[in-house]
Amino acid sequence: MIKKEPDKKTIEKIILLYNQKNYLEAINFSSKILKEYPDSILVNNISGVIHTELKNYILAKKIFIKVVSLSPKYNDGYYNLANIYNKLGEEDKAIENYKKVIDIDQNYYKAYNNLGNIFRKKNLNKKALEYYILTIKINPNYVRAFYNLAGVLQHFILDEKNKYINKFFLYLLEKKIIVRPSAIATNVINGLFLNTNLKDSFSLIKNKNYPKNLNKIIELLNENKLLLQFMKVCPIPNYYFEKNFIKIRNEILNQIYNLNFKKIYLNFLISLSAQCFLNEYVYFETDEEKFKVNMINERIKNNINSKEINDLEILILSCYSPLFSFDWCKKINPSNELKETFILQYRNYNEEKKHIQKIKSIKEINDSVSIKVKNQYEENPYPRWTNLGLSIEPKVIKEVISDINLDLDLKKIKFSKNTEILIAGCGTGQHAITTASKYKNAEIFALDLSFNSLAYAKRKAEELNCQNINFIQGDLLDLRKLDKKFDIIESVGVLHHMDDPLAGWKSLTDCLKKDALMLIGLYSEKARENIANIREKINSSKIKTTQKNIINFRKDIFDNPNTKWDSIKYSPDFYSTSGVRDLLFHIKEHRFTIPKIEKYMKDLNIKFLGFEDTYVIKKFKEVYDENNDIYNLNKWEEYEKNNPRIFSGMYQFWCKKI
């Protein structure tokens, strides 16, 4: 009988060379072995995997076809063949072979995951969701599937009951680095409505027996783990939740004011306190509430030395104002139940104040508009956030850029070995930290006007162990003072808040290295038409920008039966103080059209390379499917005319100097 497979040591040597990424040596060695064992399933399979790494896809396909013909029940062979078909764009054949893998082994979770990826790419998001759920059911520790699940949930709206999805939502919200909670908030809300008794719980508030129902309501809400966690990680962008939370907060305040300290309030109050802190106390409160809050505050001050203070008294006050705003807070030794709240509302604040002392400035800001914008973000750093979606593993700059599909010949571009990236206008750090996680061997320079925003960003970077960011305070108009050129500059949501956006854009362009790229984000005139109308109303009414006025203005919009401004209620920014201020009360706002952007780029001698948002590009391709249409701004202008809300998030696009 002819031996078809080499000995174990030979196989292990090929695998070792592959794991060490000595691909050419591994190919040469496997080719030598295949002369003696031409029908070796294992060596042929490893050889195909190596050729896949070397991007020899046609040859790899030929090898894997041979592997599965030699062994029709060899699931790894079908899996590798499916991967090759997927890379070659032969998606139907990829699907066919992934399904063959599953027929052989129903627990081959990576096959389910990759099927989900293909269906997601085809915009069959519901089907993709099903396959990601199957993946996680088989292997709950496969983190990549959770990243993919989070990705599909950002563009697919859950509209029917799903007995599995809520525990996956809970997992996503508990992890700090998989997804921004705000990005999946709509689906979490739907999951709460569809798969829990939340509506029944809230309906008790309308009952004529309320507030006698309060204890029953709190008991039911305490059982809803997803709700309690959701409240802790982002402002919930839904008025139905807000108005019920306001009523519950008010009634618990009444109870605590009257010294009714029920233990069942504790868990819910911890979450409500976090929710109010994250939305920066944007909820409306009555004069009666203010009086009772003040009286409880006085009670605590009077009892601070005797330590006759109930945890619930502290928690209810933290639902109306941050703990750091109370003078007595520094004298409190928090109980175990209060530690989470103290970290969020007191310790973090003090850490940020320490960070401010260490942040370096370029120079004193002189531009009058920049000074006003700086003051806005010192008062209201934007946004206040908890979790973030970071890359699973960093890649070198060319790998990252190649995934974006830009109008660019990467073979002709030479990037620096150690990439230097500027985030111009980093705010509270979401953008800078996300970018830092993408790039291998990269140094990030994060610039912002506001010390308080930068301090928040620096604290979060340390919390997430992100060590490759330099935080700098200053105006991007003064970038020349840094005396540095960058491989990539990213400035999203910044230029349109400057007195002269073109001058700001020129300042950025002057800091680009040769072959460097720039990501720019600008407001769309068409997409923000409704917002522009509201801003005009605010300005004409001469409403001053104060916390009280922002809260009252929101209440007026919610109470107004006129539906012309209803769309603003669906903006996540409408559910936090800094968000509303940034959205509607900003000191300066320019809006752009595609022709105006084209003119600016012509003035700056830079070239449009393509839009960033993959969802927007997918929708565009449903109408314009020629290869180079996605780089044709005339086609994009035409598309936006027919889809005026498509750039509601901003125009975000890449460009480079010509």
Secondary structure, DSSP 8 states (H G I E B T S, - for coil): ----S--HHHHHHHHHHHHTT-HHHHHHHHHHHHHH-TT-HHHHHHHHHHHHHTT-HHHHHHHHHHHHHH-TT-HHHHHHHHHHHHHTT-HHHHHHHHHHHHHH-TT-HHHHHHHHHHHHHTT-HHHHHHHHHHHHHH-TT-HHHHHHHHHHHTT----S--TTHHHHHHHHHH-SSS--GGGGHHHHHHHHHHHSSHHHHHHHHHSTTTTTTHHHHHHHHHT-HHHHHHHHHS----HHHHHHHHHHHHHHHHHHHTT---TTHHHHHHHHHHHHHHTTS-S---HHHHHHHHHHHHHHHHHTTTT---HHHHHHHHTTS-GGG-GGGGG----GGGHHHHIIIIIHHHHHHHHHHH-EESS----HHHHHHHHHHHHS-S---------SS-B-HHHHHHTT--S--GGG----SSEEEEEES-TTSHHHHHHHHHBTTEEEEEEES-HHHHHHHHHHHHHTT--SEEEEES-GGGGGGG---EEEEEEES-GGGSS-HHHHHHHHHTTEEEEEEEEEEE-BTTTTHHHHHHHHHHHHTT----HHHHHHHHHHHHH----TTGGGGG-GGGGSHHHHHHHHS-S----B-HHHHHHHHHHHTEEEEEES-HHHHHHHHTT--STTGGG-HHHHHHHHHH-TTTTTT-EEEEEEE-
